[in-house]
Amino acid sequence: MLPTTLNTNEVKDAAGAEIEFQRRFTDQSSLEFAKVGEAPYAPHRLLISHLESGVGIKLRRRSRIGFRIVHASDVDTALLVQTNGYVVLDSPIGAITTTAVPAKCLANLWSFCASLGASTTILYDGTGNGSVALLQGSL
Protein backbone atom coordinates (compact mmCIF):
# COMPACT_ATOMS: atom_id res chain seq x y z
CA MET A 1 0.00 0.00 0.00
CA LEU A 2 1.25 3.46 -0.88
CA PRO A 3 1.77 6.06 1.84
CA THR A 4 -0.42 9.16 2.18
CA THR A 5 2.46 11.42 1.16
CA LEU A 6 5.13 10.68 -1.46
CA ASN A 7 8.03 12.82 -0.28
CA THR A 8 11.19 10.71 -0.22
CA ASN A 9 12.24 10.59 -3.88
CA GLU A 10 9.40 8.33 -5.07
CA VAL A 11 8.72 10.82 -7.87
CA LYS A 12 11.36 12.92 -9.62
CA ASP A 13 11.42 15.51 -12.38
CA ALA A 14 13.59 15.51 -15.53
CA ALA A 15 16.55 16.88 -13.55
CA GLY A 16 16.25 14.10 -10.96
CA ALA A 17 14.87 16.42 -8.26
CA GLU A 18 12.19 15.14 -5.88
CA ILE A 19 8.56 16.17 -6.39
CA GLU A 20 6.19 15.72 -3.44
CA PHE A 21 2.66 14.38 -3.83
CA GLN A 22 -0.22 14.13 -1.35
CA ARG A 23 -2.99 11.51 -1.53
CA ARG A 24 -6.17 13.22 -2.72
CA PHE A 25 -8.66 10.48 -3.55
CA THR A 26 -8.96 6.72 -3.02
CA ASP A 27 -11.71 4.22 -3.82
CA GLN A 28 -11.88 0.44 -4.36
CA SER A 29 -9.85 0.38 -7.57
CA SER A 30 -8.23 3.79 -8.07
CA LEU A 31 -6.08 6.35 -6.34
CA GLU A 32 -5.14 9.95 -7.08
CA PHE A 33 -2.26 12.03 -5.72
CA ALA A 34 -1.90 15.82 -6.18
CA LYS A 35 1.44 17.58 -6.41
CA VAL A 36 2.12 19.50 -3.22
CA GLY A 37 1.92 23.23 -4.00
CA GLU A 38 0.36 22.84 -7.44
CA ALA A 39 -1.45 25.87 -8.89
CA PRO A 40 -5.24 25.35 -8.69
CA TYR A 41 -5.63 26.13 -12.41
CA ALA A 42 -2.85 23.72 -13.40
CA PRO A 43 -3.23 20.37 -11.59
CA HIS A 44 -0.34 17.88 -11.65
CA ARG A 45 -1.70 14.46 -10.74
CA LEU A 46 -0.49 10.90 -10.23
CA LEU A 47 -3.25 8.41 -11.08
CA ILE A 48 -3.31 4.68 -10.30
CA SER A 49 -6.12 2.30 -11.28
CA HIS A 50 -6.80 -1.43 -11.63
CA LEU A 51 -9.44 -3.30 -13.60
CA GLU A 52 -9.96 -7.06 -13.44
CA SER A 53 -11.86 -9.00 -16.10
CA GLY A 54 -12.58 -12.66 -16.79
CA VAL A 55 -12.79 -15.53 -14.34
CA GLY A 56 -10.67 -18.49 -13.31
CA ILE A 57 -7.67 -19.15 -15.53
CA LYS A 58 -8.87 -16.34 -17.86
CA LEU A 59 -8.71 -13.70 -15.08
CA ARG A 60 -6.67 -10.65 -16.13
CA ARG A 61 -5.70 -7.48 -14.32
CA ARG A 62 -5.08 -4.26 -16.23
CA SER A 63 -3.19 -1.86 -13.99
CA ARG A 64 -2.45 1.69 -15.06
CA ILE A 65 -0.19 4.30 -13.51
CA GLY A 66 -0.04 7.72 -15.06
CA PHE A 67 0.61 11.39 -14.67
CA ARG A 68 -1.65 14.18 -15.90
CA ILE A 69 -0.24 17.70 -16.07
CA VAL A 70 -2.29 20.75 -17.04
CA HIS A 71 -0.03 23.55 -18.30
CA ALA A 72 0.03 26.66 -20.45
CA SER A 73 0.52 26.12 -24.18
CA ASP A 74 3.92 27.15 -25.55
CA VAL A 75 2.15 28.63 -28.59
CA ASP A 76 -0.66 30.52 -26.80
CA THR A 77 0.06 31.00 -23.11
CA ALA A 78 -3.59 31.88 -22.44
CA LEU A 79 -4.55 28.34 -23.49
CA LEU A 80 -4.32 25.56 -20.90
CA VAL A 81 -3.51 22.13 -22.34
CA GLN A 82 -3.13 18.68 -20.81
CA THR A 83 -0.30 16.18 -21.18
CA ASN A 84 -0.80 12.56 -20.06
CA GLY A 85 1.73 9.77 -19.67
CA TYR A 86 0.74 6.22 -18.71
CA VAL A 87 2.25 2.81 -18.05
CA VAL A 88 -0.13 -0.13 -18.40
CA LEU A 89 0.52 -3.68 -17.23
CA ASP A 90 -2.00 -6.22 -18.53
CA SER A 91 -1.31 -9.47 -16.73
CA PRO A 92 -2.98 -12.94 -16.86
CA ILE A 93 -3.27 -13.24 -13.06
CA GLY A 94 -5.59 -16.26 -13.27
CA ALA A 95 -2.99 -18.26 -15.19
CA ILE A 96 0.18 -17.44 -13.22
CA THR A 97 1.32 -18.18 -9.68
CA THR A 98 4.13 -15.61 -9.36
CA THR A 99 4.79 -12.10 -10.65
CA ALA A 100 8.12 -13.14 -12.22
CA VAL A 101 7.10 -12.69 -15.87
CA PRO A 102 5.14 -9.44 -15.34
CA ALA A 103 8.15 -8.11 -13.36
CA LYS A 104 10.43 -9.07 -16.26
CA CYS A 105 8.12 -7.23 -18.64
CA LEU A 106 8.30 -4.09 -16.47
CA ALA A 107 12.10 -4.37 -16.18
CA ASN A 108 12.33 -4.48 -19.98
CA LEU A 109 10.06 -1.43 -20.25
CA TRP A 110 11.92 0.63 -17.61
CA SER A 111 15.35 -0.15 -19.01
CA PHE A 112 14.29 0.64 -22.59
CA CYS A 113 12.70 3.96 -21.64
CA ALA A 114 15.27 5.15 -19.09
CA SER A 115 18.64 4.04 -20.45
CA LEU A 116 20.94 4.03 -23.45
CA GLY A 117 22.48 0.72 -24.43
CA ALA A 118 24.96 -0.48 -21.84
CA SER A 119 24.43 2.46 -19.48
CA THR A 120 23.59 1.73 -15.86
CA THR A 121 22.42 5.28 -15.16
CA ILE A 122 18.69 6.01 -15.02
CA LEU A 123 17.89 8.88 -17.39
CA TYR A 124 15.03 11.01 -16.08
CA ASP A 125 15.38 13.66 -18.80
CA GLY A 126 13.65 11.78 -21.63
CA THR A 127 16.86 10.82 -23.45
CA GLY A 128 16.55 7.05 -23.00
CA ASN A 129 15.94 5.07 -26.20
CA GLY A 130 12.27 4.34 -25.47
CA SER A 131 11.60 7.82 -24.11
CA VAL A 132 12.96 9.42 -27.27
CA ALA A 133 10.64 7.23 -29.38
CA LEU A 134 7.67 8.29 -27.24
CA LEU A 135 8.56 12.00 -27.18
CA GLN A 136 9.43 12.32 -30.86
CA GLY A 137 7.00 9.80 -32.35
CA SER A 138 9.93 7.94 -33.89
CA LEU A 139 10.33 4.23 -34.68
N, C-alpha and C positions, 0 to 999 in steps of 0.2 A: 504494500500500500504506500502511496506517495504521501509525503508530509504536507502539512497545510501551507508551508512557505518553502519555496525553492530559493535558497540564498547561499549555498555553498558550492558554487561552480557547476550546478546541474545544467544550467543554460548559459551559453556564451555568445558573444557577438562575433562579427567577422575578424576583429582584432584579437579575439581570445579573452576579452574582458567579461567578467560575470554580469549577468542580468538577473535581477530578482523578480520572482513571480509569487503572487498570493492566490490561494485557492478562492475561487469566486462562486462556483456552482458545482454540485455533484448530484447525480441521480443513480439509478440502478446500473446503467450501462454507459454513462458518459461523465466527463469531468472537464471543467474549464478553469484555467488560471489566467489572471490579469497581470500585466507587467506593473510592478510597483512604481508609482509616480507617472503613469501614462497620462497623456492629455485626454480629457473626456471626449473630444471630437476625433481623436485618432487612437482607437483601442489597439493594443498589441496583445494577442491572446494565444495561449497554448491550449489546444483542444485534444482530448483523448476520448475515443469511443470504441465499443465492441459490439459486434452483432453476430449471433450464432444462428445457423440454419441447418436443416437436416436433422436426422436422428440416427442413433446407433453408430455403425461404422461410417456412415455418410455425414456425420456431424462435422461442421466446419465452423471456425471462428474467423471473422474478418475484423482485425484490430487496426485502428487508424490513429496516428499521432500527427498533429499538424500545428502550424503556426499561421495566424491570420494577422496581418498588419495593415491598418488603414493609414494612409499617408498622402501628402500633397503630391499632385502630379508634377513631374519635372517640366512639362510643357506648359501647363496652365496651373499655377500655384493656388488658384482659387478652387480648383477641382480636387476633391478627395477621391482617391482610388484605393483599391484593395488588392494586396498580394497574398497568395496562399501557397504554402508548401506542405506537402503531406508525405508520410511514409505509411504504407499499407502492408500488413502481413496477413495473408489468407492461408490458414493452416488447417489440415485435415485432422482435427483433434480427436475425432472418433476412431481414427485408424492408426494412431500412433500412441506409444506409451511413454515417450520421453520428448523433450523439446530439442534434442540434438540436431535434427535436420532443420527445423525452423531457425535455430540459433546459427547454424552454418549459413543459411540463406541471408540472415541479417548481417553476419560478419562479411560476407561477400559484398553486400550492398554498401555497408559503411566504408569498407576499404576502397571500393571503387569510387565512391563519391568524395572521400576525404583524404586521398593520397595520390601520389604520382609514382607509378612503377615500384621500385624497390625502397621507396622512402618509408621510414617508420614514424614520421612526424604527421600528426593530424593537422590537416589544413582546414581552418575555419573560414577562410576568406573566399571560398568558391573557386579555387584554382585546381582542385582535385579533378581527375579525369572525368568522372561521372558528373560532378558539379558543373564543369564547363559545358558538357553536353546538355544538361538541363537548362542552364542559364542562356546559352547561345542557340539552342535548338539545333545543335549539330549532331551528326551521326558518325 
